[in-house]
Each structure stands twice: as structure tokens, then as C-alpha cells.
Amino acid sequence: SLTSGNMVSKRSGFTHPPEWSDEERMYYLLAPFPPNVQPSLSDPKMAFWRSLILSSSFDLQEWVFTERELSDRFRWKGIEPKSLSLVINALEKSREIQRLCNYQGEGIGWAEWGMNLLSRPVSWAWRRYVSGGQDHEEVEFVLVSMIKELADRVYSEHYKQIEHVTTDCVMSYSQFEEHCKRVVSGASLKSYCALELQLLEDRKICRTVTGENGEVIIKFAASKNEKVNPISEMDIGILSIKNIISSLNERLCQKCIKIKSLKQRSLQYLLNKQKKEALHYLKMAKSIEEQMINLRKQLDNLESIYNQIQMAETNAKVMKAYENGCTALKLLRSKQGITLERVEDVMDEMNELMDEGEKVSETIANDMNVEIDDEELMKELDILIKEDEKDIGAGMIDINEDELIKELDALTIEDDGKGDNNALKRMTNSKLHQDEPQHHVSKSREKTKTTDKVVLS
């Protein structure tokens, strides 16, 4: 672990373990290993220095170091560790660290790169490589696991920004440097060197030198699971278009600033009534505006070409998706046995079954319809009507209307004027309704109305 141990204090830019304040323990740790002893990484002293190398490199963001640098880093009260050589050898054997000069990119060693790029140092690694001969204490070692992690982070961040593989994976070396420093900020120059070499060794990037001025081009792999393809003439042309578009935009911005400055100076001369000078600067501004018109046309043309390149990639992806979809659909139909003939047979069979079902339903409905003679029904209806009339006649009561009138008059005369005549009339009417048959009710009501008029008068 890069942060293993109980860290209690900070000095010299990295966190020291508790043993740093224990003099007796530190004298033991700083002493060399016994002669003719090859300790393993499980040895307590070996484990201490291994953990401290990893944790201090993590704190300092120094993923590349030499034995001399470690001795200076771990100096304690003026005493340098005497066992670092064996510790470094053990870490190298376990492949936790690797010599920087052993890195290779695209199968080419640094010595061959040096011959190819002798005219100009073009990378962090090359600048470091040409620094001169190195003795054992100056051999540079790389923390392999950490550099691989940083390389994966650099590539992952680049992959997130990709919209069009054709145009976004190619960049200049200065853009590559900016990207690395943006993702891994604060690292040393040697660490960036190792980061570049790790990306080259993993085939996540490739590079080439073009032009008389030795411009370096970097190309990233198109996807995380692929190795980078060699830089082609098309990649060089695309990068050239990108650079020219960027250059034209910068020139347009500069000319806009210059036009603004010339017009301001022309206005100042005009306010000072120096029309000749004002006219001179105004003409200069107009001349630059005409140049800008031409530059904008050139920029529009290049951007149109650049957009067409991106659209071509999009169209190719869409066509590939169509082809994959057709292939999948064919395989699915073939696997499930879905064909036009089979579908037609199934539909014909279904239609036959539906027609047969309708015929069965019609047959069942016809069997249940019983034929009945209308004359017999009419005779039966006449019999029911006659029986109903007999029942109504038997229930009728013969009531004399004169007697009802006399009874009504008697009830009216006996009333002494107290009470409500209307209530009495309602009671009489109610009684008549209860006693009379239905077909005599209307006549009784007419009689009652006549009686009411007599009483009221």
C-alpha cells in the first residue's frame, strides 16, 4: 500500500513513519545488511524501506527516482541508508520497479529512437535520455504499478472527450503535454517522461516526426480495448487542417483587436481636429477588414472540409449499424424459422379456423330458434284480455250518486263554521276515491266540485 504504516509527522515534503522518532530503531534500519545475505521482501528491514519508498513517492508525486535521490530523501540526522542497493535490487527482481531505459515503444528501443531523433530532442524521455552517462547510483527506476495507473487515467480522460475518432485522436505534441499535465498535475518531469513511455509501451499512443522542423504528432488508440494504429497520411492531413483552422482563428482575433485599436486612434485624431491622420488610420482599419473577409472565407472552407470528414465517419458508423442490424435480424429469423411462406400458411390456417367458427355459431343459433304460429298467439292474447275484463267488472261497486250528494250536503250543514271546509272536502274526496271504482272517479270529482260551489256560496 502506498500509504501503509502509522504516519505521524511531515518533513521534507513526505510523511515519516513512527520509527523516524525512535533513534535505536533508526540506527538499526540505516545500517547495512549483514555480508553475504540476500534478504527477501518479507524481511522487517526490507519491508520498512519498501513501504517508505512507495509512500514517499506517493506523497511527493515522484514516480521516477534514482538510488542517489532516495539516499538524499531518507537522510536521517545526516546519515544515509546503507541498505538501499539491496532494497532496489529486490524491488527490481519482483518487477515493482523498472529501469527507465528498459521501456520500449512500438518495439523500438530508446537507443534506436535516439538515432532517429538525433536532430532534435522531442519528448521528456528523450531530453532525459541525452543527459549523459549514468553510473549505478544514477540509474532511473520507475514505480511500475503507479505509472500504469496514471497512464490508464490519462487515456481514460482522453477517451471521454472523443466525439469523432478520425479527428479527435490525432494531436500535436504540445497538446499531448498539456493533456498529461492537466490529468496528472504536479508531477515531476521524469514522471511525465515515464508516463509517456508507458503509454507508448502499452500501444495506447504512437508518435511520428514530420516536416523539416521536426514536428511531433501523437495519436491515441480509438478505443480502450484496441491498440493504436500507425499514423497515416490521412492523420497528418487532418492534423494539418486542425492546426490551420486554429491559426486562422488566432489571426482573426488579432486582427479584430488591431482594427479596434486603429479606429480608436482615428477617433482621437478626429477629436483633435487632425482629419488627415484620422483618415489614415481609418483606411488602415478598412484594409484589415478586407483581409479579414478573405480569411473568414478560407476558414469557412476549411471548417466545411473538417465537418465533412467528421460526417463521413458518422455515416460509416451508421452504415455499420445497419449492416449489424440486418445480420442480427437474419440470424434471428433463421434461428426461429420465421419465413414468408410460413407466415402465409399460418395466416391461411387461422382464417379457415375463424370461418369455421362463425359457421358453427350460426348453426347453433339456428337450431335454438323455435317456429311459433302468429294466429295461435293472437287467440291466446284475446283470451287473456277477456279474462282481465271479467276481473275488473267483478270488483266494481254500484254506488248511487244522489245518495253521495245528500251525504255531502249533510256533512256541510252540520259544520258550525269552525274548521276548514277545504279539509272536509278533501276528506270526502279521499273517501270517494277509496270506495268508488276507477271508472266512476271522474264523475264523483265533478259532483264534488259542484257541491263546493254551493257550500261556498
C-alpha positions as CSV (number, residue, x, y, z in Angstrom):
1,S,0.0,0.0,0.0
2,L,1.3,3.5,-0.8
3,T,0.1,4.9,2.5
4,S,0.8,1.9,4.8
5,G,2.1,2.5,8.3
6,N,1.2,5.0,11.1
7,M,2.2,8.4,9.7
8,V,2.6,10.9,12.4
9,S,4.7,13.9,11.1
10,K,5.8,15.5,7.9
11,R,9.3,16.6,7.0
12,S,11.0,17.2,3.7
13,G,7.7,17.0,1.8
14,F,6.6,13.5,2.7
15,T,5.2,11.8,5.8
16,H,7.5,9.9,8.1
17,P,6.7,6.7,9.9
18,P,6.8,6.4,13.7
19,E,10.2,4.7,13.6
20,W,11.6,8.1,12.5
21,S,11.5,9.3,16.1
22,D,13.0,6.1,17.6
23,E,16.8,6.6,17.5
24,E,17.6,3.0,18.4
25,R,15.3,1.6,15.7
26,M,16.5,4.1,13.1
27,Y,20.2,3.2,13.7
28,Y,19.3,-0.4,13.0
29,L,17.3,0.4,9.9
30,L,20.0,2.7,8.5
31,A,22.7,0.1,8.9
32,P,23.6,-2.2,6.0
33,F,22.5,-5.8,5.8
34,P,24.9,-8.4,7.0
35,P,27.5,-9.6,4.5
36,N,26.6,-12.4,2.1
37,V,22.9,-12.1,3.0
38,Q,20.3,-11.7,0.3
39,P,17.2,-10.6,2.3
40,S,13.7,-11.1,0.9
41,L,10.9,-8.6,0.8
42,S,9.4,-10.2,3.9
43,D,12.4,-9.2,6.0
44,P,11.4,-6.4,8.5
45,K,14.1,-4.0,7.4
46,M,13.4,-4.7,3.7
47,A,9.6,-4.3,4.3
48,F,10.2,-0.9,6.1
49,W,12.3,0.6,3.2
50,R,9.9,-0.8,0.5
51,S,6.9,0.8,2.3
52,L,8.7,4.1,2.8
53,I,9.8,4.2,-0.9
54,L,6.2,3.7,-2.1
55,S,4.6,6.1,0.4
56,S,7.1,8.9,0.0
57,S,6.9,8.7,-3.8
58,F,3.1,8.9,-3.5
59,D,3.4,12.0,-1.3
60,L,5.9,13.7,-3.5
61,Q,4.4,12.5,-6.8
62,E,7.8,11.3,-7.8
63,W,7.2,8.1,-9.7
64,V,10.8,8.0,-11.1
65,F,13.9,8.1,-8.8
66,T,17.5,7.1,-8.5
67,E,19.3,5.5,-5.7
68,R,21.1,8.8,-5.0
69,E,17.8,10.6,-4.8
70,L,16.4,8.1,-2.4
71,S,19.6,8.4,-0.2
72,D,19.1,12.2,-0.1
73,R,15.4,11.8,0.6
74,F,15.8,9.4,3.5
75,R,18.8,11.1,5.1
76,W,18.3,11.0,8.9
77,K,20.4,13.3,11.1
78,G,23.0,13.4,8.3
79,I,23.1,9.6,8.0
80,E,22.2,8.0,4.7
81,P,20.7,4.5,4.5
82,K,23.3,1.8,3.7
83,S,20.9,-0.9,2.5
84,L,19.1,0.8,-0.3
85,S,21.1,-1.0,-3.0
86,L,19.8,-4.4,-1.9
87,V,16.2,-3.0,-1.5
88,I,16.2,-1.6,-5.0
89,N,17.6,-4.9,-6.4
90,A,14.8,-6.8,-4.6
91,L,12.1,-4.5,-6.0
92,E,13.5,-4.7,-9.5
93,K,13.5,-8.5,-9.3
94,S,9.9,-8.5,-8.2
95,R,9.1,-6.1,-11.1
96,E,7.7,-3.5,-8.7
97,I,10.1,-1.1,-10.3
98,Q,11.7,-1.0,-13.7
99,R,14.6,0.9,-15.2
100,L,13.5,3.8,-17.4
101,C,15.9,2.9,-20.1
102,N,14.2,-0.5,-20.5
103,Y,11.0,1.0,-21.7
104,Q,10.3,0.4,-25.4
105,G,7.7,2.0,-27.6
106,E,6.3,0.3,-30.7
107,G,9.1,-2.3,-30.5
108,I,11.8,0.4,-30.8
109,G,14.3,0.9,-28.0
110,W,15.5,4.3,-26.9
111,A,18.8,3.8,-28.5
112,E,17.2,3.5,-31.9
113,W,14.9,6.4,-31.2
114,G,18.0,8.4,-30.3
115,M,19.4,7.7,-33.8
116,N,16.1,8.7,-35.5
117,L,15.6,11.8,-33.4
118,L,19.2,12.9,-33.2
119,S,18.4,16.2,-34.9
120,R,16.2,17.4,-32.1
121,P,15.0,16.2,-28.7
122,V,11.3,16.0,-28.9
123,S,10.0,14.5,-25.7
124,W,10.5,14.5,-21.9
125,A,12.0,11.0,-22.2
126,W,14.5,11.9,-24.9
127,R,15.5,15.1,-23.1
128,R,16.3,13.0,-20.1
129,Y,18.0,10.2,-22.1
130,V,20.6,12.6,-23.7
131,S,21.6,14.0,-20.3
132,G,24.8,11.9,-20.3
133,G,26.3,8.7,-19.0
134,Q,24.9,7.2,-15.8
135,D,26.6,5.3,-13.0
136,H,24.8,2.8,-10.9
137,E,23.5,5.4,-8.4
138,E,22.1,7.5,-11.3
139,V,20.1,4.7,-12.9
140,E,16.5,5.9,-13.0
141,F,13.8,3.5,-11.8
142,V,10.1,3.7,-12.3
143,L,7.3,2.6,-10.0
144,V,5.5,0.4,-12.5
145,S,2.1,0.0,-10.8
146,M,1.7,3.7,-10.2
147,I,2.8,4.7,-13.7
148,K,0.4,2.2,-15.3
149,E,-2.4,3.6,-13.2
150,L,-1.5,7.2,-14.3
151,A,-1.3,6.1,-17.9
152,D,-4.8,4.5,-17.7
153,R,-6.1,7.7,-16.2
154,V,-4.6,9.8,-19.0
155,Y,-6.1,7.6,-21.7
156,S,-9.5,7.4,-19.9
157,E,-9.8,11.1,-19.7
158,H,-8.9,11.5,-23.4
159,Y,-11.4,8.8,-24.3
160,K,-14.2,10.7,-22.5
161,Q,-13.5,13.7,-24.8
162,I,-13.7,11.8,-28.1
163,E,-16.6,12.7,-30.3
164,H,-15.1,11.7,-33.7
165,V,-12.3,9.2,-33.7
166,T,-11.0,10.3,-37.1
167,T,-10.3,13.8,-35.9
168,D,-10.0,13.7,-32.1
169,C,-7.3,11.1,-31.7
170,V,-4.6,13.0,-33.5
171,M,-2.9,15.9,-31.9
172,S,0.4,17.8,-31.7
173,Y,3.0,17.0,-29.1
174,S,2.3,20.3,-27.2
175,Q,-1.4,19.3,-26.9
176,F,-0.4,15.9,-25.6
177,E,1.8,17.5,-23.0
178,E,-1.0,19.8,-21.9
179,H,-3.4,16.9,-21.6
180,C,-1.0,14.9,-19.5
181,K,-0.3,17.8,-17.2
182,R,-4.0,18.6,-16.9
183,V,-4.8,15.0,-15.8
184,V,-1.7,14.4,-13.6
185,S,-0.8,17.8,-12.2
186,G,2.2,18.5,-10.1
187,A,4.3,15.5,-11.2
188,S,8.0,15.8,-11.9
189,L,9.4,16.0,-15.4
190,K,10.8,12.4,-15.1
191,S,7.4,11.2,-14.1
192,Y,5.8,12.7,-17.2
193,C,8.6,11.0,-19.2
194,A,7.8,7.6,-17.7
195,L,4.1,8.3,-18.3
196,E,4.7,8.9,-22.0
197,L,6.9,5.7,-22.2
198,Q,4.2,3.6,-20.5
199,L,1.6,4.8,-23.0
200,L,3.9,4.0,-25.9
201,E,4.7,0.6,-24.5
202,D,1.0,-0.3,-23.9
203,R,0.4,0.8,-27.5
204,K,-2.2,3.4,-26.3
205,I,-0.4,6.1,-28.3
206,C,2.0,6.2,-31.1
207,R,4.1,9.1,-32.5
208,T,6.0,10.2,-35.5
209,V,8.1,13.2,-36.6
210,T,7.0,15.1,-39.7
211,G,8.2,18.2,-41.6
212,E,11.5,19.9,-41.8
213,N,11.1,21.4,-38.4
214,G,10.7,18.0,-36.7
215,E,7.1,18.4,-35.6
216,V,6.0,15.5,-33.4
217,I,2.5,14.0,-33.9
218,I,0.8,11.9,-31.2
219,K,-2.1,9.6,-32.0
220,F,-4.3,7.8,-29.3
221,A,-5.9,4.5,-29.7
222,A,-9.5,4.6,-30.9
223,S,-10.9,2.6,-28.0
224,K,-9.9,1.2,-24.7
225,N,-9.7,-2.4,-25.9
226,E,-7.7,-1.6,-29.1
227,K,-4.1,-0.9,-29.8
228,V,-3.3,2.3,-31.6
229,N,-2.9,2.1,-35.4
230,P,0.1,3.7,-37.0
231,I,-0.1,7.3,-38.0
232,S,-1.2,7.6,-41.7
233,E,-1.1,10.3,-44.3
234,M,-4.7,11.0,-43.6
235,D,-4.0,11.6,-39.9
236,I,-1.2,14.0,-40.8
237,G,-3.6,15.8,-43.2
238,I,-6.3,16.0,-40.6
239,L,-3.9,17.5,-38.0
240,S,-2.7,20.0,-40.6
241,I,-6.3,21.1,-41.2
242,K,-6.9,21.4,-37.4
243,N,-3.7,23.5,-37.0
244,I,-4.5,25.8,-39.9
245,I,-8.1,26.3,-38.5
246,S,-6.6,27.2,-35.1
247,S,-4.1,29.5,-36.7
248,L,-6.7,31.3,-38.8
249,N,-8.9,31.8,-35.7
250,E,-6.0,33.3,-33.8
251,R,-5.2,35.6,-36.7
252,L,-8.8,36.8,-36.9
253,C,-8.8,37.6,-33.2
254,Q,-5.6,39.5,-33.5
255,K,-6.9,41.5,-36.5
256,C,-10.1,42.3,-34.6
257,I,-8.1,43.7,-31.8
258,K,-5.9,45.7,-34.2
259,I,-9.0,47.1,-36.0
260,K,-10.5,48.2,-32.8
261,S,-7.2,49.9,-31.8
262,L,-6.9,51.7,-35.2
263,K,-10.4,53.0,-35.0
264,Q,-9.9,54.3,-31.5
265,R,-6.7,56.2,-32.7
266,S,-8.6,57.6,-35.7
267,L,-11.3,58.8,-33.4
268,Q,-8.8,60.5,-31.1
269,Y,-7.2,62.3,-34.1
270,L,-10.6,63.4,-35.3
271,L,-11.5,64.8,-31.8
272,N,-8.2,66.8,-32.0
273,K,-9.3,68.0,-35.5
274,Q,-6.5,66.2,-37.2
275,K,-8.6,64.8,-40.1
276,K,-5.7,63.7,-42.2
277,E,-4.2,61.4,-39.5
278,A,-7.7,60.2,-38.6
279,L,-8.4,59.3,-42.3
280,H,-5.1,57.4,-42.5
281,Y,-5.8,55.2,-39.5
282,L,-9.4,54.6,-40.7
283,K,-8.1,53.5,-44.1
284,M,-5.7,51.0,-42.3
285,A,-8.7,49.6,-40.4
286,K,-10.7,49.2,-43.6
287,S,-7.8,47.4,-45.3
288,I,-7.5,45.0,-42.4
289,E,-11.3,44.4,-42.5
290,E,-11.0,43.4,-46.2
291,Q,-8.2,40.9,-45.2
292,M,-10.5,39.5,-42.5
293,I,-13.2,38.9,-45.1
294,N,-10.8,36.7,-47.1
295,L,-9.6,34.9,-44.0
296,R,-13.1,34.1,-43.0
297,K,-13.8,32.6,-46.4
298,Q,-10.7,30.4,-46.1
299,L,-11.7,29.5,-42.6
300,D,-15.3,28.6,-43.7
301,N,-13.9,26.4,-46.5
302,L,-11.6,24.5,-44.1
303,E,-14.2,24.1,-41.5
304,S,-16.6,22.7,-44.1
305,I,-14.0,20.1,-45.1
306,Y,-13.3,19.3,-41.5
307,N,-17.0,18.8,-40.8
308,Q,-17.4,16.6,-43.9
309,I,-14.6,14.4,-42.6
310,Q,-16.5,14.0,-39.3
311,M,-19.8,13.4,-41.1
312,A,-18.1,10.7,-43.2
313,E,-17.1,8.9,-40.0
314,T,-20.7,9.3,-38.7
315,N,-22.1,7.9,-41.9
316,A,-19.7,5.0,-41.8
317,K,-20.9,4.2,-38.2
318,V,-24.5,4.4,-39.2
319,M,-23.9,2.0,-42.2
320,K,-22.1,-0.4,-39.9
321,A,-25.0,-0.3,-37.5
322,Y,-27.4,-1.0,-40.4
323,E,-25.3,-4.0,-41.5
324,N,-25.1,-5.4,-38.0
325,G,-28.8,-5.0,-37.6
326,C,-29.5,-6.8,-40.8
327,T,-27.2,-9.6,-39.9
328,A,-28.8,-10.0,-36.5
329,L,-32.3,-9.9,-37.9
330,K,-31.4,-12.6,-40.5
331,L,-29.8,-14.8,-37.8
332,L,-32.9,-14.3,-35.5
333,R,-35.3,-15.3,-38.3
334,S,-33.2,-18.2,-39.3
335,K,-33.0,-19.4,-35.7
336,Q,-36.7,-19.1,-35.1
337,G,-37.7,-20.4,-38.5
338,I,-39.7,-17.3,-39.5
339,T,-40.2,-17.1,-43.2
340,L,-42.7,-15.5,-45.5
341,E,-44.2,-18.9,-46.6
342,R,-44.6,-20.0,-43.0
343,V,-46.3,-16.8,-42.1
344,E,-48.7,-17.1,-45.1
345,D,-49.5,-20.7,-44.1
346,V,-50.2,-19.7,-40.5
347,M,-52.5,-16.8,-41.6
348,D,-54.4,-19.0,-44.1
349,E,-54.9,-21.6,-41.4
350,M,-56.1,-19.0,-38.9
351,N,-58.6,-17.6,-41.5
352,E,-60.0,-21.1,-42.1
353,L,-60.4,-21.7,-38.4
354,M,-62.2,-18.3,-38.0
355,D,-64.6,-19.0,-40.9
356,E,-65.4,-22.5,-39.5
357,G,-66.1,-20.9,-36.0
358,E,-68.5,-18.4,-37.5
359,K,-70.4,-21.2,-39.3
360,V,-70.6,-23.3,-36.1
361,S,-72.0,-20.3,-34.2
362,E,-74.6,-19.7,-36.9
363,T,-75.7,-23.3,-36.9
364,I,-76.1,-23.4,-33.1
365,A,-78.2,-20.2,-33.2
366,N,-80.5,-21.5,-35.9
367,D,-81.2,-24.8,-34.0
368,M,-82.3,-22.8,-31.0
369,N,-84.9,-20.7,-32.9
370,V,-88.4,-22.5,-32.5
371,E,-91.1,-21.5,-35.1
372,I,-94.4,-20.2,-33.5
373,D,-97.7,-19.6,-35.3
374,D,-98.9,-15.9,-35.1
375,E,-102.6,-16.9,-35.2
376,E,-102.3,-19.0,-32.1
377,L,-100.6,-16.2,-30.3
378,M,-103.4,-13.8,-31.2
379,K,-106.1,-16.2,-30.0
380,E,-104.2,-16.6,-26.7
381,L,-104.0,-12.8,-26.3
382,D,-107.8,-12.4,-26.9
383,I,-108.5,-14.9,-24.1
384,L,-106.2,-13.0,-21.7
385,I,-108.0,-9.7,-22.5
386,K,-111.5,-11.2,-21.8
387,E,-110.4,-12.7,-18.5
388,D,-109.0,-9.4,-17.4
389,E,-112.2,-7.5,-18.2
390,K,-114.2,-10.0,-16.1
391,D,-111.9,-9.4,-13.2
392,I,-112.4,-5.7,-13.4
393,G,-116.2,-5.9,-13.6
394,A,-116.4,-8.2,-10.6
395,G,-114.5,-5.7,-8.5
396,M,-116.8,-2.7,-9.3
397,I,-119.3,-1.4,-6.7
398,D,-122.6,0.2,-7.7
399,I,-123.0,3.4,-5.8
400,N,-125.9,5.9,-6.2
401,E,-124.7,9.4,-7.0
402,D,-127.8,11.0,-5.4
403,E,-127.1,9.4,-2.0
404,L,-123.5,10.6,-2.2
405,I,-124.6,14.2,-2.8
406,K,-127.1,14.0,0.1
407,E,-124.4,12.7,2.4
408,L,-122.0,15.5,1.3
409,D,-124.7,18.2,2.0
410,A,-125.4,16.7,5.4
411,L,-121.7,16.9,6.3
412,T,-121.6,20.5,5.2
413,I,-124.7,21.6,7.1
414,E,-123.6,20.1,10.4
415,D,-120.4,22.2,10.2
416,D,-120.7,25.2,12.6
417,G,-118.3,27.3,10.6
418,K,-115.4,26.3,12.6
419,G,-112.6,24.4,11.0
420,D,-111.5,24.2,7.4
421,N,-114.2,23.4,4.8
422,N,-111.4,22.6,2.3
423,A,-110.1,19.9,4.7
424,L,-113.6,18.4,4.9
425,K,-113.9,18.4,1.2
426,R,-110.5,16.7,0.9
427,M,-111.6,14.0,3.3
428,T,-114.8,13.5,1.3
429,N,-112.9,13.2,-1.9
430,S,-110.5,10.8,-0.3
431,K,-113.4,8.6,0.8
432,L,-114.9,8.7,-2.6
433,H,-111.6,7.6,-4.2
434,Q,-111.4,4.7,-1.8
435,D,-114.9,3.4,-2.3
436,E,-115.6,4.1,-5.9
437,P,-114.3,2.0,-8.8
438,Q,-111.8,3.7,-11.0
439,H,-114.2,4.4,-13.9
440,H,-116.6,6.4,-11.6
441,V,-114.0,8.6,-10.0
442,S,-114.1,11.3,-12.6
443,K,-117.9,11.8,-12.2
444,S,-117.6,11.9,-8.4
445,R,-115.0,14.7,-8.7
446,E,-117.2,16.7,-10.9
447,K,-120.1,16.3,-8.4
448,T,-117.8,17.3,-5.6
449,K,-116.7,20.5,-7.3
450,T,-120.4,21.4,-7.8
451,T,-121.1,20.9,-4.1
452,D,-118.1,23.0,-3.1
453,K,-119.5,25.9,-5.1
454,V,-122.9,25.6,-3.3
455,V,-121.3,25.5,0.1
456,L,-119.1,28.5,-0.6
457,S,-122.0,30.5,-1.9
